[in-house]
Amino acid sequence: MKACKIWLWCCALAIGLLMPSVTLAQDDHGDDAASATAITTDGTLYDGELEDGADLDYFSFNATDGVQYIIETSQLGGNCDTEIRLFDTDGTTEIDSDDDSGLDPLASRIDWVATATDTFYVSVEPFGLLTIGTYKISIRTLAAICEPCNIDADCESDNCGVPASGVGLDLCIPAGAASHECGGGGGGGGGGGG
């Protein structure tokens, strides 16, 4: 019996010496709203990694009522396939979610207009147990890229007017007849000189 215990101890020691030590990956972002990583809404790309099939990465951001935000993942590495969820100010009430609407084939994207000026939350998770790897996340406002159309030449610019509403639209459209909005305004003018 004693010889058997010594033999088991020696085997365990040998296995421990021969096998490389396993270190678990450090979680890069919190797994809930309380431990969310704060990010900006200026389009900055933030690194993330889904270390295992159950990993959740939470981010918080400040939103302004009425502003349209584009929340998206990109530059997926490894076998990554992201799914993102947008949460209300309580960090638990889901507003929207997306799997594959991003520009990269397995990336995610949510177009959303804020309903309050407050802090909101977004989580990134793997679509499946084996779809893990690295990603980048960004949040940007669509309104920030649109400028007024002041002269006819502005109307040929992609950033003249007001943000187009609707999923997947990253463009500005002329606002209408107010000031000088690309052929929208009125009336008779111009005329002939003399």
C-alpha positions in Angstrom: 0.0 0.0 0.0 2.8 2.4 0.9 4.6 1.6 -2.3 1.4 2.3 -4.3 1.1 5.8 -2.6 4.7 6.6 -3.4 4.2 5.5 -7.0 1.1 7.7 -7.4 3.0 10.6 -5.8 5.9 10.1 -8.2 3.5 9.9 -11.2 1.8 13.1 -10.2 5.1 14.9 -9.7 6.3 13.7 -13.1 3.1 14.8 -14.8 3.4 18.2 -13.1 7.0 18.6 -14.3 6.4 17.4 -17.8 3.2 19.3 -18.6 3.5 23.0 -19.3 1.9 25.2 -16.8 -1.6 26.4 -17.8 -2.4 30.0 -17.2 -5.9 31.3 -17.6 -6.3 34.4 -19.7 -7.0 37.6 -17.8 -10.4 39.0 -18.5 -9.9 42.3 -20.3 -13.3 43.9 -19.6 -15.9 43.4 -16.9 -18.7 40.8 -17.2 -21.5 43.1 -16.1 -22.7 46.7 -16.1 -21.2 47.4 -12.7 -17.7 46.6 -14.0 -18.1 48.0 -17.5 -15.2 49.7 -19.3 -16.1 53.4 -20.1 -15.5 54.3 -23.7 -16.0 57.4 -25.8 -18.5 58.0 -28.7 -16.0 59.6 -31.1 -15.3 56.5 -33.1 -12.1 55.4 -31.2 -11.4 51.7 -31.7 -11.1 49.8 -28.4 -9.4 46.4 -28.2 -11.4 43.4 -26.8 -11.0 39.7 -26.5 -13.5 37.0 -26.0 -11.4 34.6 -24.0 -13.9 31.7 -23.8 -17.4 30.8 -25.0 -19.0 32.2 -21.9 -17.1 35.6 -21.8 -19.1 38.8 -21.7 -17.4 42.2 -22.2 -19.4 45.2 -21.0 -18.8 48.8 -22.0 -20.5 52.0 -20.8 -20.9 55.3 -22.8 -22.6 58.6 -22.4 -25.3 59.4 -24.8 -27.3 62.6 -25.6 -31.0 62.5 -26.2 -32.0 62.5 -29.9 -28.5 61.8 -31.2 -28.0 58.8 -33.5 -25.2 56.4 -32.5 -23.5 53.6 -34.4 -22.2 50.8 -32.1 -20.1 48.2 -34.0 -17.4 45.6 -33.8 -14.7 45.2 -36.4 -11.3 43.7 -37.1 -12.2 40.3 -35.8 -9.3 38.0 -35.1 -9.1 34.2 -34.4 -12.4 32.5 -34.8 -14.3 35.5 -33.4 -18.0 36.0 -34.2 -19.5 38.8 -32.1 -23.0 39.5 -30.9 -23.7 42.8 -29.2 -26.5 43.9 -26.9 -27.5 47.5 -26.1 -28.8 48.0 -22.5 -30.8 50.9 -21.0 -29.4 53.1 -18.2 -30.1 50.3 -15.6 -27.6 48.1 -17.4 -30.0 45.2 -17.5 -33.0 46.1 -19.7 -32.1 45.1 -23.3 -32.9 47.8 -26.0 -31.5 46.1 -29.1 -29.1 43.4 -30.2 -27.3 42.3 -33.3 -25.2 39.4 -34.6 -23.9 40.0 -38.2 -24.8 43.4 -39.5 -21.3 44.8 -39.3 -19.0 45.6 -42.2 -16.9 42.5 -41.5 -18.9 39.3 -42.2 -19.2 38.2 -38.6 -19.1 41.6 -37.0 -22.0 43.3 -35.3 -23.7 46.7 -35.6 -26.5 48.6 -33.9 -27.8 52.0 -35.2 -29.7 53.6 -32.4 -31.1 57.0 -31.5 -30.7 57.9 -27.8 -33.9 58.4 -25.8 -32.3 60.2 -22.9 -29.1 62.0 -21.9 -27.5 59.4 -19.7 -25.1 56.5 -19.4 -26.0 53.4 -21.5 -24.3 50.0 -21.8 -23.3 47.6 -24.5 -22.1 44.0 -24.1 -20.0 41.9 -26.6 -20.3 38.2 -26.4 -19.3 35.3 -28.7 -22.1 34.0 -31.0 -21.2 30.4 -30.1 -19.0 28.5 -27.7 -16.1 28.2 -30.2 -16.4 31.7 -31.8 -13.8 33.4 -29.6 -10.9 35.7 -30.4 -10.1 39.4 -30.6 -12.2 42.3 -31.8 -12.4 46.0 -31.8 -15.4 48.0 -30.7 -16.3 51.6 -31.5 -19.2 53.9 -30.9 -19.7 57.0 -33.0 -22.4 59.6 -33.6 -23.7 59.9 -37.1 -24.8 63.5 -36.5 -21.2 64.6 -35.9 -20.3 64.1 -39.5 -23.1 66.1 -41.1 -22.7 69.8 -41.8 -25.1 72.4 -43.2 -25.4 72.7 -47.0 -24.6 76.4 -47.6 -23.8 76.6 -51.3 -24.6 74.4 -54.4 -21.1 72.9 -54.2 -21.8 71.5 -50.7 -24.6 69.4 -52.1 -22.1 67.2 -53.9 -20.5 66.4 -50.5 -21.4 63.2 -48.6 -21.4 65.0 -45.3 -23.8 67.8 -46.1 -27.3 67.9 -44.6 -28.8 65.9 -41.8 -28.2 62.3 -40.8 -30.3 59.8 -42.7 -32.4 57.6 -40.4 -32.6 53.9 -40.7 -30.5 50.9 -40.1 -27.3 50.7 -42.0 -27.3 54.3 -43.3 -24.1 56.2 -42.8 -24.9 59.2 -44.9 -26.3 62.7 -44.7 -29.2 63.9 -46.7 -30.3 67.4 -47.5 -32.6 68.7 -44.8 -35.2 70.3 -46.9 -36.2 73.8 -47.9 -34.9 75.7 -44.9 -31.8 77.9 -45.8 -30.0 76.4 -48.8 -30.6 72.7 -48.8 -29.7 71.4 -52.2 -32.5 72.6 -54.5 -35.1 72.5 -51.7 -36.0 76.0 -51.3 -38.2 77.9 -53.0 -39.4 80.2 -55.1 -38.7 82.2 -57.7 -35.6 84.0 -57.6 -32.9 84.5 -59.7 -33.9 86.4 -62.5 -32.4 88.2 -65.0 -30.4 91.2 -64.8 -30.5 94.0 -66.8 
